Amino acid sequence: MDNARENTKGFMAFTRRMEQSIIVRSIRNGLVSMIPVLIIGAFALILKTFPVEGYQTFMETFLNGFLLKLFDIVNSATFGVLSVYMTYAISRAFMNLQEDTNIVQSGAIFAALISFFILAGVYLEDFSTDNMGPKSMFLAIITGLGASALYVFFFRLFSKRKRVLFSMGADREFNRMLATLPSIVVVSGIFALFNLLVMTISGEDSFRSLLAAAFNAFFSIIPNGFFKGLIFVFMSSVLWFFGIHGSDTLETVMQSTFVDGLAANQAAVAAGAEPTVILTKQFFDCFVLMGGCGSTICLLIAILLFSKNRARRGLGFTATFPMIFNINELMVFGLPIVFNPIMLIPFLTVPLVCYSVAYAAMSMGIVPLITNGIEWTTPIILGGFKATGSIAGALLQVVNVILGVLIYLPFVKMLDKHSDDSLKRDYESFVEFFKANESNLGSVKLTTLSNAYGDFAKSLCADIKHDYKYKIVLAYQPQYNYEGRCIGVEALLRYKHHLHGIIYPPIVIKLAEEGEFLPMLEEGVMERVLEDREKVKARFGEDVRISFNVTGTTITTPRFLQFCKNLHESGKVIDSSMCIEVTEQAAISFDESSIAGLKSLREFGFSLAIDDFSMGQTSINYLKNDLFNELKLDGSLVKGLATHENCREIISSITHLAGSLNLTVLAEYVETEEQREELHEIGCDCYQGYLYSPALFLEEEKKDQQ
């Protein structure tokens, strides 16, 4: 058991290291960025080849085939040149991961595209879009990574030696692009020489042709039968795992080895004999490539039924419709399966199991051999029935799907755990970054950062926005006077994430502001406070004041004022025991409209307090209109009492000023009796902090960390 646990830990550690490599990250990020192209291409292909005879007849006759031509154009412009998009996407992703911002990224993309067309044989007279489609995905990976890496090397080399082109009098952008020319020329020359060398040695007309010839030669020496088909399935899956379109890469093998099998069976039936060929193209389409390569319809079902990862289930729902028609690029690139060690074993194993079960069922006569041609986009069950002309064919597909789901299931759970562990590490890193830079993030939009922190902020912001109405809870921290009597409580926002637990509250506020749902969040807090009011008073005392935070950007907006007015007019009992604390995220502009808004809040029955007074955005302007009842000292002043004499003088000045204006002063973060006594000496007699109590949850009635 211990060895198994250690092996699992070692494997997961290897997986994390692999995921962090620049090669894997470039390929994955590039493929994910292609998802819009894949979605458009998938739907165009489905609408073009929808496997219903009546639909196809309509498409061919309606407006002289106008719609069919339209979908064909879109499919040709997406899947038809898929490798070109992939070259661009991988090169761009590779350059985005470079730390040297002085490198002109677009130069690498041009170098990669030129290199791709060289290896694909653009110079050939018979060059067609087929050379730019899925069959050339391997070339796209080679050039997207290789050409970009070479470009970076030579760009740095030429820059160090000052061998860059420069045109006097030209604008900056012109000179930037001119500086890329030497590197692009050298990289293009290297790939052209490599391609020429391959042609000379092999006798083929391009590197792409050499790959096709190599696969054909390999399969030509394998005898026809079970093992030839097994190796074909295995190699197709291996190619897909490395981001290479296995089915199209091995298309020439399929055409020369398996396509004629259907015609042979049909000829035998026409002659009154029994069909004898098991391995046909339709055999692989129906019983192995269910949902696409890797029999991924099984993976889809396992995810939808058993995965607890919200993002993964969302991907599954998005990919469901195309995968019904055996188009699975969204799943392969979006999950991703490509370069994912956790998915390697099931991705290779499930097709082999499905192949073996189907071969055995047909060789033993349990399921009839295939005698009918069908489109490869035909959904499971229907495809098995139509291809074999028997319900046994449909049942065979169901059996294979069940076996595939059972094989994929433990790996889906492993993937969930791996994702959770990665997200936990990302969250810890993000919180550490946030706390280290909290004082400087006021003008920074986290969700627009072009790094890992920005990606995590976007994800967390989406989670909070999705379920804050259901997962927001309030903790109440008591406030005491010098005599030890509880005089109030502050409602503190707590958002409990399904994976990370209680999120650091300032992060919640920051992301809610960036996600433009902060006003709704603050309104939700107010409603929760009103719901909890009786429980709060029963627990802490009938005379306690309940305070809650509202940001300066919200408090005087027409929306918030109307919300408070509606509460007041709806019969909600609001009196001065309900206190709004204006937080320091943004200062209130004290124009006539803002002052009128604050006065309205007072008229609705609320009392007002200034949170973190003397720091951040707060100002003496807050005091001149006689609108506030209380000042809450900034916590840094209280914490600095023991080490900074100036903190004592500042607090003393504030308490003297507040006393002359008939305002209460409350100190937060009071943690020791020494702090309390010193605050008492300089005129502050109201306290909140761990000396008295941490924040408490009403439901649990136990202490929790603030």
MOWO-V432785 format. One record per residue. N is the residue number from 1. RES is the residue in one small letter. NEAR is the number of other C-alpha atoms within 8 Angstrom. Layout:
# MOWO-V432785
n;res;near
N;RES;NEAR
N;RES;NEAR
This chain:
# MOWO-V432785
n;res;near
1;m;4
2;d;5
3;n;6
4;a;7
5;r;8
6;e;8
7;n;8
8;t;8
9;k;8
10;g;8
11;f;8
12;m;9
13;a;8
14;f;8
15;t;11
16;r;8
17;r;8
18;m;8
19;e;9
20;q;8
21;s;8
22;i;8
23;i;8
24;v;11
25;r;12
26;s;14
27;i;13
28;r;12
29;n;11
30;g;14
31;l;13
32;v;9
33;s;8
34;m;11
35;i;11
36;p;7
37;v;9
38;l;12
39;i;9
40;i;11
41;g;13
42;a;12
43;f;9
44;a;12
45;l;11
46;i;11
47;l;8
48;k;9
49;t;9
50;f;10
51;p;10
52;v;6
53;e;6
54;g;6
55;y;9
56;q;11
57;t;8
58;f;8
59;m;11
60;e;10
61;t;8
62;f;9
63;l;6
64;n;6
65;g;10
66;f;10
67;l;9
68;l;10
69;k;8
70;l;8
71;f;12
72;d;11
73;i;8
74;v;11
75;n;14
76;s;9
77;a;9
78;t;12
79;f;13
80;g;12
81;v;14
82;l;12
83;s;14
84;v;12
85;y;9
86;m;15
87;t;16
88;y;12
89;a;14
90;i;16
91;s;17
92;r;13
93;a;13
94;f;16
95;m;10
96;n;7
97;l;8
98;q;7
99;e;4
100;d;5
101;t;6
102;n;4
103;i;8
104;v;10
105;q;9
106;s;7
107;g;12
108;a;16
109;i;14
110;f;9
111;a;15
112;a;17
113;l;13
114;i;9
115;s;14
116;f;14
117;f;9
118;i;12
119;l;14
120;a;13
121;g;13
122;v;8
123;y;6
124;l;7
125;e;4
126;d;4
127;f;10
128;s;6
129;t;8
130;d;10
131;n;10
132;m;14
133;g;14
134;p;15
135;k;12
136;s;15
137;m;14
138;f;10
139;l;12
140;a;13
141;i;14
142;i;9
143;t;15
144;g;19
145;l;14
146;g;10
147;a;14
148;s;16
149;a;8
150;l;9
151;y;14
152;v;10
153;f;8
154;f;10
155;f;12
156;r;9
157;l;8
158;f;12
159;s;9
160;k;7
161;r;6
162;k;6
163;r;7
164;v;10
165;l;9
166;f;7
167;s;6
168;m;4
169;g;4
170;a;7
171;d;6
172;r;6
173;e;6
174;f;8
175;n;12
176;r;9
177;m;10
178;l;10
179;a;10
180;t;12
181;l;10
182;p;11
183;s;11
184;i;13
185;v;9
186;v;9
187;v;13
188;s;11
189;g;8
190;i;8
191;f;11
192;a;11
193;l;8
194;f;8
195;n;12
196;l;9
197;l;8
198;v;13
199;m;12
200;t;8
201;i;6
202;s;7
203;g;7
204;e;10
205;d;9
206;s;13
207;f;13
208;r;11
209;s;9
210;l;12
211;l;8
212;a;11
213;a;8
214;a;8
215;f;10
216;n;10
217;a;8
218;f;8
219;f;9
220;s;7
221;i;6
222;i;7
223;p;7
224;n;7
225;g;7
226;f;7
227;f;8
228;k;11
229;g;10
230;l;11
231;i;8
232;f;8
233;v;11
234;f;11
235;m;9
236;s;13
237;s;14
238;v;10
239;l;11
240;w;12
241;f;13
242;f;8
243;g;12
244;i;12
245;h;14
246;g;13
247;s;8
248;d;8
249;t;12
250;l;11
251;e;8
252;t;9
253;v;11
254;m;10
255;q;9
256;s;8
257;t;7
258;f;11
259;v;11
260;d;10
261;g;12
262;l;15
263;a;8
264;a;10
265;n;14
266;q;11
267;a;8
268;a;11
269;v;11
270;a;7
271;a;6
272;g;6
273;a;7
274;e;7
275;p;11
276;t;6
277;v;10
278;i;11
279;l;10
280;t;13
281;k;11
282;q;12
283;f;11
284;f;11
285;d;10
286;c;14
287;f;14
288;v;14
289;l;14
290;m;15
291;g;15
292;g;12
293;c;15
294;g;12
295;s;15
296;t;13
297;i;13
298;c;14
299;l;13
300;l;10
301;i;9
302;a;14
303;i;13
304;l;10
305;l;6
306;f;9
307;s;12
308;k;6
309;n;7
310;r;6
311;a;6
312;r;10
313;r;12
314;g;8
315;l;11
316;g;12
317;f;9
318;t;7
319;a;11
320;t;9
321;f;8
322;p;12
323;m;12
324;i;11
325;f;12
326;n;15
327;i;12
328;n;13
329;e;8
330;l;12
331;m;12
332;v;10
333;f;13
334;g;12
335;l;9
336;p;10
337;i;13
338;v;11
339;f;11
340;n;11
341;p;7
342;i;9
343;m;9
344;l;11
345;i;8
346;p;10
347;f;14
348;l;12
349;t;8
350;v;14
351;p;16
352;l;12
353;v;10
354;c;13
355;y;13
356;s;9
357;v;9
358;a;11
359;y;10
360;a;8
361;a;10
362;m;12
363;s;8
364;m;7
365;g;7
366;i;8
367;v;12
368;p;11
369;l;10
370;i;13
371;t;12
372;n;10
373;g;7
374;i;10
375;e;7
376;w;9
377;t;11
378;t;12
379;p;10
380;i;11
381;i;11
382;l;9
383;g;12
384;g;19
385;f;13
386;k;10
387;a;14
388;t;14
389;g;12
390;s;11
391;i;8
392;a;12
393;g;15
394;a;14
395;l;10
396;l;12
397;q;13
398;v;9
399;v;8
400;n;13
401;v;10
402;i;9
403;l;10
404;g;14
405;v;12
406;l;9
407;i;10
408;y;13
409;l;12
410;p;8
411;f;11
412;v;13
413;k;10
414;m;9
415;l;9
416;d;11
417;k;8
418;h;9
419;s;8
420;d;9
421;d;8
422;s;8
423;l;8
424;k;10
425;r;8
426;d;9
427;y;10
428;e;8
429;s;8
430;f;10
431;v;9
432;e;8
433;f;8
434;f;10
435;k;7
436;a;6
437;n;8
438;e;8
439;s;5
440;n;7
441;l;9
442;g;7
443;s;5
444;v;6
445;k;8
446;l;11
447;t;12
448;t;7
449;l;9
450;s;7
451;n;6
452;a;6
453;y;10
454;g;12
455;d;11
456;f;12
457;a;11
458;k;11
459;s;8
460;l;8
461;c;13
462;a;9
463;d;9
464;i;12
465;k;10
466;h;6
467;d;8
468;y;10
469;k;7
470;y;5
471;k;9
472;i;10
473;v;8
474;l;12
475;a;12
476;y;12
477;q;14
478;p;15
479;q;14
480;y;14
481;n;11
482;y;10
483;e;5
484;g;6
485;r;7
486;c;11
487;i;11
488;g;13
489;v;13
490;e;11
491;a;13
492;l;11
493;l;10
494;r;11
495;y;14
496;k;11
497;h;11
498;h;5
499;l;6
500;h;9
501;g;8
502;i;8
503;i;11
504;y;7
505;p;9
506;p;6
507;i;9
508;v;12
509;i;9
510;k;8
511;l;12
512;a;14
513;e;9
514;e;10
515;g;10
516;e;7
517;f;10
518;l;10
519;p;9
520;m;7
521;l;11
522;e;10
523;e;10
524;g;9
525;v;11
526;m;9
527;e;8
528;r;9
529;v;11
530;l;7
531;e;7
532;d;8
533;r;9
534;e;7
535;k;8
536;v;10
537;k;11
538;a;8
539;r;6
540;f;11
541;g;9
542;e;6
543;d;8
544;v;12
545;r;11
546;i;12
547;s;13
548;f;13
549;n;11
550;v;11
551;t;11
552;g;13
553;t;10
554;t;9
555;i;11
556;t;13
557;t;9
558;p;6
559;r;6
560;f;12
561;l;13
562;q;8
563;f;9
564;c;10
565;k;9
566;n;8
567;l;9
568;h;11
569;e;7
570;s;6
571;g;6
572;k;7
573;v;5
574;i;10
575;d;9
576;s;9
577;s;12
578;m;12
579;c;13
580;i;12
581;e;12
582;v;13
583;t;12
584;e;13
585;q;10
586;a;9
587;a;10
588;i;8
589;s;5
590;f;8
591;d;6
592;e;6
593;s;8
594;s;11
595;i;10
596;a;8
597;g;11
598;l;11
599;k;9
600;s;9
601;l;12
602;r;11
603;e;7
604;f;11
605;g;10
606;f;14
607;s;14
608;l;13
609;a;13
610;i;14
611;d;12
612;d;14
613;f;11
614;s;8
615;m;8
616;g;7
617;q;8
618;t;12
619;s;8
620;i;6
621;n;7
622;y;10
623;l;8
624;k;6
625;n;7
626;d;5
627;l;10
628;f;12
629;n;10
630;e;11
631;l;15
632;k;13
633;l;15
634;d;13
635;g;10
636;s;6
637;l;11
638;v;14
639;k;9
640;g;9
641;l;11
642;a;7
643;t;5
644;h;8
645;e;8
646;n;6
647;c;11
648;r;11
649;e;8
650;i;8
651;i;11
652;s;10
653;s;8
654;i;8
655;t;12
656;h;9
657;l;8
658;a;12
659;g;9
660;s;7
661;l;6
662;n;7
663;l;11
664;t;9
665;v;13
666;l;13
667;a;14
668;e;12
669;y;10
670;v;14
671;e;9
672;t;8
673;e;7
674;e;6
675;q;12
676;r;11
677;e;8
678;e;8
679;l;10
680;h;10
681;e;7
682;i;10
683;g;9
684;c;11
685;d;10
686;c;11
687;y;13
688;q;16
689;g;13
690;y;10
691;l;9
692;y;10
693;s;11
694;p;12
695;a;13
696;l;12
697;f;12
698;l;10
699;e;4
700;e;5
701;e;7
702;k;7
703;k;9
704;d;8
705;q;5
706;q;4
